[in-house]
């Protein structure tokens, strides 16, 4: 894989943890970073906002089978939401983020996917001639059998808003466009709060995922092993996984990192962010992860993939609207 031109962006984040970086950025820099979208970010004083009364409950994180407690390392305000960060693992910059998305927003995404019958069997990412990127020794059905729905991509549809507003039948599309625009801007503002020059133009279409009982996504990497599996030669530098359901430990559904032996139970509204590449911008095999099947109940999640460069939509992006 050729070295990507945005290595300096990756290196900046690896200079300190995501939460630490957010606390070191001047307020003026944070405000500038949030100007690309509707959401804005403001770094807060942890001493006044992370006291015992205001801290959210400890996430359910296990390493080596044992519960792990991590203190809140920083708190920031984004889009009117107070978000607490907990550092889980330094190598991948694995960070737990509290209170990123509301239950109403998750419910709206699911309702929109249902309304347009957008759910389909989750595909595996393909490359080159279209062969599946399976792990050796696994069957396709054993690798990923959840359902997913790619949401409307603001980069593609924003320029068509005036056209859509003139069509009464497009009301649902406009609602979905507004929601995905706001969420993408919020994600960009979170990364901008670390000092990274990231806007919503770096974010792929949001992918809504549904796991019913016994459904899973086996061990896999989110990065592009070859440039042929990308859209424009970009690399998936970061993943931000948003949880749209709460499952108790006995219900399963954890996000598990085998190389780190860390498993995180989903909690509605919270999320996990990690780097898929190393400090040099190269794919990191230790970012291997899996979505364990829920033993009971249903798991909803949103995959947010952040590239190492902005997408260029000047010549159309039909190929980019995919769910792999």
N, C-alpha and C positions, 0 to 999 in steps of 0.2 A: 504493500500500500504506500503510495507516495506521501511524503510529508505534507501536511496541510499548512496553508498559509497563516492560520490563526493560532499558531503555537503559543504566541505571547499571551493570548487570552486564557489558555489552559494553564500556563505556568503561573499566572497571577493568582488563580484560585488555589493552586497547590502551594503557594507561598504561606498560606495560613488556612485555617478551616473556613468553611462557608460562613459560619456564625461569627467567627473572629473578624473576618474580612468586612462583614457588614458593619461591625462596631467601629472600624477604623476609618471609614469613609466620611469626609466632611459633609455636613448637611447640604451644602450647595451642590456637591457631586451627586448625592443621592437624588436630589430634586431633578437634576439634569438627566439622570439615567431614567427617571420615570416619565419623561416628557414624550416618549415615543408612543405611548398609549394612554388610555383613560386612567389607568392605575398609577398611583404615585407611592413612593416609599419614603419612610422617615425612620432614622435610627433612634431608638429610645434608650434612656438611661436604665441599665439593668437593675441598678440598686433601687430604683423607685417603681419599676414595673415587674420585677421578677421576685417579689416577696412571696412568702408562703401562701398568703391569701389569694394572690392573683395567678399563681402558677397552675397550669393545667395538670390533670392526673398524669402520673408516670406512664409512659407507653409500655406495652407488653413486649419486651425485647429479651430474647434468650441467646446466650452464647455458650456453646458447649452444653446446652440443655439447662443452664442455670440462668435465672432471672438477672438481668443487668440493669442497674440504676445509673442514669446519666443526668447530671444537673443541667438546668437551663443555662446555656452559654451565651445567649443573646436574645434580645427581643426587638422586633421592628414593627412599624406600623405601615401596612400596605393596603391601599384602597379601602381605608376605614376599618381594617381588620388588624387586631393585635396578634402577632404571630411569634411564638416562642420556638427557639432552635435548641436541639440537643445533638451534640456530636457523638456518633456511634462508632465510626471507624475512620482513622486518619488516612489510610492508603487510598481508599476510594472516595474520600471526602463524603462518606455516607452520613447523611444528616437527617434527623427526624424533625419535621416541621408541623407544629400544631396550628389548627384553626385557619387553614389556607382557603378552604371552600365551604360554603354552607350546605346544609341538607337540602334546602330549597333549590339550590343551583344543581345539585346532583339529581334530584327528582325531576327537574326540568329537562336535563339532558336525556334521562331515560324516557321521559314522556315524548320528547321530540323524536328519539330513535324509534320508539314504538309507533308513533303516528305515521312515519314515512316507511315503516317496515324495513328499517335499515339494518337490522341484525342479520348476520350471516356467520357461518362457521369461521372461526378465526383462522386466517391463513398463516403459513410460515413464510418468513422472508425468503425471497428467491433472488438469484443472481444470474448474470449472463444469459444462459440459454433457458433459464426458468427452473433449474433443478432446485429441489428443496434443500435448505441448509440444515439437515437433520444431524443430530449427534449420532455417531456410529453405534449401531446395535439397537436403535430404537425404531419402532414403527411410527408412521406419521400419525395415526390415531392415538398413539400413546404419548405423543409429544405435545400436542395442543388440541384440546377438544372443547374449548370455551367458545362463546359467541362474542362478536365484536361489531362495532359500528363506527366507521370513520365519520367524524362530525364535519360540518361545513368549514372550509378553510377561509378565514378572513382575507388572506392574501389574494385569493382567486375571486372571491365574491364581492369584496368591498367596492370595486370599481363599477359593479352592476347594481348598486343599491338604488339609484334613481329609477332604473328600469324595473326593478322588483317592486318598488313602492307604487308604481303605476298599475300593478297587477294584483287585484284583490285575492287571487288564489295563492299569492306568494307570501301571505302574512306569516305562515309558519316558518318559511325560509328566513324572513327578516328577523323573527324572534331568535332563531338559532344563530344567525349571523351576529346579532347583538351580544348574545351570551358567550359565544366562542371568542369574539373580539375582546370582551372584558376579561375573560379568563386568561387568554394569551397575553394581554397587556399586563395582567397581574403577575404572571410568571416572569415576564421580561423585567418587570420592576424589582422582583425579588433578586434576580441575578444582577441587575444594575446596582442594587444596594451593596453588592460585594465589590463594586468598582469595575465590573466587566462591561465592556461596550457591547451590550446585547439589547436588541429590540425585538418586537414581536415578529419581525421579518426572519428571525432565526428559528422560529418554532414551526414544526411540522403540523399537519392537521391533528387535532386532538382525537384520540382513539378511545371510545367508550368500550369497556370490556365487562362481560357478565360471566361469572362462574356459578353454575348450579352444582348441587351435590355431586361429588366425585369428578367434576371437571377440573382440568388443570392446564398449566403450561410448564412443561418440563424444563430442565436446565438449558439455558440459552444465553447468548450475548446480544445486546442491543446494537452494538457498533457494527459498521459495515466491514466485513472481512475483506471485501474487494470493492473498488469504486463502482463496479458494475451493478451492485445492489443499491446504490444511492440514486438520488434524483439528478443532482448536478455536480457529482463528484465530492459532495460534502461528507463530513463525518458526524455521526451522532455523538457529540462530545458528552452530553449529559442526558440523564433520564430523570424526570420528576413523576413519580407514581402517586396519584391522588386516590385516597380511599373513599369509597362511596357507601360503605357499610361497616358496621362494627361486629366483629366475631370474637367470642371468648376463646381462650386457648384450646378448650376441648372441642371447639367447632372447627378447628383447622383454618385453612385459607391463608396461612402465613406467606409472606414473601421471604424466601430463604436464599442466603448466599453461601453455597457449599464450601467455597474456598476460605471463607471467613468463619464458617460455622455460626452464622448469625441468622436468627429468624425473628421477624417482626409481625405481630398480629395486626390486622387492619382495624382502624378506628375511624368512624365517619368524620369527614372534614379535614383529617390530617393527611400527611404525605411523607414520602421518602425521596430525597434527591441524592444522586451519586454520579460520579464521573465514570464514563465507559472507557476512557483513555488515560494514559499516564501523563506525567508532566511534560513529556516531549510531544504529546498529541498523538501517540501511537496506541492502537487497540490494546487494552489491558485484559488478558485472559482471566484475571482474578475478579473481574466484574461479573462473572458467571452467576446467574440467579434463576430462580424458578418461582412460579405461583402454585403453591400447594392447593390441593382440592379442599373445598369446604366439606366437612363431614355432615354438617347440618346447616340449613339456611342457604342464603345466596350472597355471593360476594360481587360487588360492583366496584370497578376501579376506572381510572382515566389515565391512559399513557400519554405523557407529554415528552416529546423528544426535542432536544435543543441542539441545533447544528453548530458547527464551528465557523459558520459564515452565513450571511444573509442569502435567502433565496431570491433569484431574479425572475420576476413574473412578467417581464416585458414581452416575452414571446409565447405566453400561454404556459400553463402548468398541468395539462391534462394527465400526464404520466405521474405527477406527484400525488394525486389524490388516490391513495391506496391505503391499505390497512395493515401491511406486513411489518 
